[in-house]
Amino acid sequence: MEVGHDALQSYVNKWLAAQPAQRVALAFVDPARHAGHIALAALEQELLAAAYGIREPHVAATKLNWWAEELAGAAQNGGRHPLTQVLFDDERSGRIDSERWLAPVVAAMAQLEEGTAADFGAQLAAASQLHGALAALETAWWFGESASPERAARVAAIAHLLHALRRLDDDAERDRLPLPMTSLARHGLRRDELRRAGAARNAAVRGQLEELTAAWREASRLAGPLSVFRAVESHAGERLARRAAGAAEPLQVLQHARPSGGLATTLAAWQAARRWRRGNAA
């Protein structure tokens, strides 16, 4: 099935705009040979944009319902969307259970009206529903159904919580805040103070970053491989979290961070690509 290059590229561009460090990963994942891998990453970005980027829950639900219908029927009709057309033209799609394709959409709809989590553990568990489903689909696509998605699911959830923290100013009025309730109470922060710099907000953000970096350390001990894209996202996120945690103005460091595309990121992408190729050759 031929899909228009411009139509597909517009979605890939949206993914790269959200994760500019992935341009490094594309040097190790040939778009000509692995179009499905890139289409899956772009599909993840589309689902996340619907789940988090649309402020009206009923509008987001409508969008996600469309994706549920699209993914449920794509195995039979080949898909209507440029991304699903690429994915379901690839033989890998037939080796993945239909429930894996639908699980991220179901999880996204379930969390649309969730409020602020009580503590970091609850926050991580809530994020793991959607991001764990996405990571399980990705792991099956890259490594086969027998590969464990445990580590990928955890780092996907952690990376999301870091991204949410970076948007603290923008999301201060939403029902689900990037900081858990225990953190707000510990630092005496009211909702209307989250947009204003100050010692209390700095301490709360720094505490959240310490929780995230500890979670990244624990995730490194979990089972399962990471795709090249997930490895780059995790590497860049962990480095940024550590750097911001040590800064006088941690939120400012998070919000003004430049895309990570240096030698360390390139090395992380190369190592992940080598593990992926060895796994496929086994």
N, C-alpha and C positions, 0 to 999 in steps of 0.2 A: 504494500500500500504506500503510495506516494503522498507525503504531507508537505504542504508548502513551506519552504525554508523560512520565509518571513514570518508566517504564523507561528511556527515552532520557536523561532529565535526570540520573538517578543516575550515569551514566557521564560525562556532561559535568561534573558536580560533582566527580568524581574527578580529571578533567583540570585543572579550575580550582584544586583544592586543591594539585596538584603544581606548577602554574604560575599563581599568582594574578595575575601581571601581564597575563595574557591577558584579564582582564575589560575592560581598556582596549581591546584589539583588537576585542572584540565590538561596540563602538560603530561600527566601520567594516565589520564583516562581519555583515550582518543575519541573525539566526538563521532568520527566516521565509523569506527568499529563498535562503539559502546553508546550509541544514541539513546538506548533504553535506560541506561544508568543515569544519564543526564536528564532525560524526560521524567524519571522517577523523582529526582531531586527537585525539579521544577514543579511537579505535581504536589510534593510536600509543601512547597512554598505557597501554592494556591490554596491548599486546605488550611494552612496556618493563617493566611491572610483573611480567609472567611471566618475562622474561629476567633481571631483576636483583633483583626483590623476593622471589623464592622461593628459599630457601637450599638446599633439596634438589634437585640437578640432575634426578633422575628425576621428581620432582613437576613441576618446570618443563617438562621435556620432554613430559610428558603434557598439560599445559595448551597448550603450543605445537602439539602434534600436533592437538589439537582445533581450534585456529585454522587450521591448514593445511587440514584437511578442510572447515571452514566456508568459507574463502575460495576453495577450489578448486571448491566446488559452488554458490556463491552466484549465479554468472551464470545457472545453470540453474534453481535452486529459489528464488531470491530471498533466501536467507539465513534462518537461524533466530535469530540474535542481533539485538537491536534496532539495533546500529550497522551491521551488514552489510545489514539490511533497508533502512535509510535510504540507504546508499551505493549499493546495487545497484538501487534504485528511481530513481536519478538517471542520466540518459543518459550522463553522463561515464564511468560505470563501463564501459560497452560500448566506449569508445574507448581504454581502457587494456589493454595486453596482460596476459594471465593471469599471466605470469611475474612481472610487476611486483608483483602482489598477493601472490604467494607468496614473493618474494625476501626480505622482512624476516623472515618466520618461519623460512625456511631458514637465514638468517644468524644469527638468535637461537639456534637449536638448535646451530649449529656452534660457537658461542663459550661454551656453557654451562660447560664445564670448563676453560677457558683459565686459565692462571696469570698471575702478575704479569709485565708487559712488561719487557724489558731496559732500554729507554730511552724518552724521550718520543716519538721518531719511531715506534718500534714500537707504543707505546701508542696514538698517533693513528691509525696504520694499522689496528690491531685494532678500534678503535672505529668506524672508517669503514665496516666491513663491514655491520654492522646499521644504523647511523645513516645511512649513505649510501644503503642500500636504502630506508629510510623516506623520506628526502629526495627520492629519485628518484620514488617513488610520489606524494608530495605535489606535487612540481613538475609532473608530468604532469597531475595532477588540476586544479591551479590554472591552469596556463599552456599545457597541451597537450604532446603527446609530443615536439614539435620543440624545446622549451625545454631549455637545458642545466641539469642539476642539480648542476654542479660546485661552485658556491659554496654552495648550500644543504647539500650533503653535508658539506662541510668545516666549516661553522659548526655543523651538527648534532652532529658528532663532538666539536668543541671544547666546546660547551655541555654535552655529556654528561660530559666529563672534569672540567669545573668542578663539576658536580653530584656526581660521585663524590668529588671532593676535599672537598666540604662534609660528606660522610658518613664521613670518615676514622675518627672514633672508633667508629662503628657497624660498619665493615667491616674493622677491624684484624685480625680473625681469619679472614677469608676468603682463599681461595687467590689471588684476584686483588685486589691492593692498589691503592689510588688513586694511589700514588707508584711510579714505576718503580724497578727494582733499582739502576740507576746513582745515583739520587738517595739511596736508602737508604745505599749504600756511601759516597758522597761525604760525607754528614753523619754517618756512623757510627751510624745508627739501626737498632735491632733492632725486630722486630715488636711485642714487648711494651712498647716505648717510645712507640708511635704514639698511645696514648690519654693520654699524660701531656704536659702543657705543658712547654716548655723551649726553650732556645736552638737546639738541633739541630733539633727539630721545626719551630720557627718558620722556620728557614733553609730547610728542605726544602720547606715549604709555599710560602714566598715564591718560591723558585726555580721551583716548578711553576707558580705564577701568572704569573711572567715568561715562561715558555714559552708559556702559554696566550694571554697578551696579544700576544705576537709572532705567534702563529699566527692570531689574529684580524686583525692588520694585514695579513698575507699573504692571508688569505681575501678581504679587501675588493677585491683585485685580480683575483680569479677571475671567470670568466664565469658568467652565469645570474642569474635573478631569485630573490627570496625571497618566500615567501608572507607575508601580514600576520602570521600567528602566528610564523613562523620569524624574521621581522625583529624582532618584539618580544622573543622569547626571546634572540636574539643581542645585541640592544641592552642588555637588562637584565643579561645575563651578562657582557658585556665591561665595563660600568660597574662591576659588583660586583668583578670580578677586579682591575681597576685600583685601586679603593679599598682592597681588602684587601691588595694587594701593598705599599702604602705604610704599612700599620698595624704597630704594635709587636706585636700579636697577630693575625696574619692569619687563622688558622683561626677565632678567635672572631668576627671581623667576618663571615666567610662564614656561620657557623652562626646568627648572630643578625640577619642582614640582614632588614629589613622589605620586603614586596612593593614593587616599583618601579612606582608608578602616577602619577608626577608629570608635569609638563609635557613633559619630555624624552622620556618613554616615549610619551606621547600624540602628540607630533610624529613620532616614529619610526613609530608605527602609521599615522598619517595619510599620511605620505610613501609607505609601503609600499602602502597601499590605493590611492593615486593612481596609482602605477606599475602595479599589478595591473589597475586599470580601464582605463588607457590601453592596456595590452597586450592586453586582451580586446577593446577597440574597434578595434584595428589590423586 
